[in-house]
Amino acid sequence: MTKYHIQGGKPLRGSITISGAKNAAVAIIPAALLVDGVCRIENIPQISDVTLILQILQELGADIRTVNRTTVDIDCSHIRNRQVPYELARKIRASYYLVGALLGRFGWAEVPLPGGCDLGGRPIDQHVKGFVSMGADVDVRSGLICAKVPGGRLAGGQVYLDMVSVGATMNIMLAAVLADGMTIIENAAKEPHIVDLANFLNSMGANIMGAGTDVIKIRGVKQLRGGAYSIIPDQIEAGTYMAAVAAAGGDVLIQNVIPKHLDCITAKLVEMGVEVEELDDAVRVRRSGPISRTNVKTMPYPGFPTDMQPQIAAVLCLANGTSVLTEGVWDSRYRYVDEFRRMGAHIQVDGKVAVIEGVPALTGAPVHACDLRAGAAMVIAGLAAQGVTEVDGIYHIERGYENLVGKLAGVGADIRTITVPDEDAKSQAG
Ligand code: EPZ
């Protein structure tokens, strides 16, 4: 078993370069299924979720060529297999994008129900509602999402999402680009990765209007052609390092970001006494004084991102005073709280609300990464804590953060990956 070993208490200094956005990449790669010809996709993050989605495409018959560390060419002209392997699909949430892409391209899809982080119920009824509005028959049985269009080609439809859903917005967009006529998505999500997917598809010949607003209109086209596209920088990866500087202190230039995408995170850090300077494609984050308490409520973009909730909680654990954190997106995103308590944090959770009473210092402890962002939060807490923290369950973190250890070590953190014999791991798991 591998773990991260962190000797805390060292301020961070230097610069970190942000990779391509995970949640854009895992939708844009399946979108290549809709394209006749070669898609060159640049700025792909090297994370295990991306490796999995590329592997799935390869199993379906896509021709994938690595151009360099962050660029691949994907050619889906000769897809021969449309059955998505269960063992791969169940490991990743984003496998549900294969339903929209396969249905749009071939009028038929059978995809195992997706996996991903356990954040409470993760229904897909809004995705289904969208496909049905375009004329598909959709059935969930034997662990599979089975979708079929009787005539072979979807027709434009109109769908009002009952709640703002990133996945449903992107999936309906994927299904609609090759449909016959206009599809309208109302109450659509507005996250930067929604706009990125629309820009990717438009650059391949799609006709999508309004991405980034709550009404998206997609006029179906007959065919998408190949081209080249570069994925946007990862808003949440950048926010995670901003939170790390806020918690551990120091002065770090975070490069290759779109500062506008970080506004919702910057605003809260500034309230907490962190200095954030916006540059063209970078932010400089500094903290030397005390951390002030604040309240945070997560909401769909442009609100404070739920995917930054555990990381901001790590910072609030060290604030002067009591903060209230409200989760506005997921039913259950506080499973990590017990791990923070092991480090001396004072947190009470009642439903979607966590009350965090700041303490002067956290103390290092063995902790578990129960999901991707919770894992990142454990690392942040470990960097700020006195003593040694060991984080296990790091495969969750490696699903979404490229070279986290190298990037943090590069700004002076004392963090390394260690391997412990499985026997030790078992006795600890007891
Ligand atoms: C995406 O998940 C992200 N995952 C999540 O990031 C992120 O937390 C979430 O969006 C919200 O921003 C990927 O992009 C792969 P939703 P998604 O559909 O699309 C309810 C991370 O850490 N809902 O926007 O699955 C749902 O239960 C991950 O990177 C329905 O009820 O999220 C939730 O309460 C974790 N029915 C809310 O909507 C549906 O059909 C928002 O979910 C769909 C969603």
Residues whose N, C-alpha, C, O or C-beta is under 5 A from the ligand:
A	BS01	EPZ	N23 R93 A94 C117 G121 R122 P123 I124 D125 Q126 H127 M163 V164 S165 V166 G167 A168 T306 D307 V329 W330 L372 R373
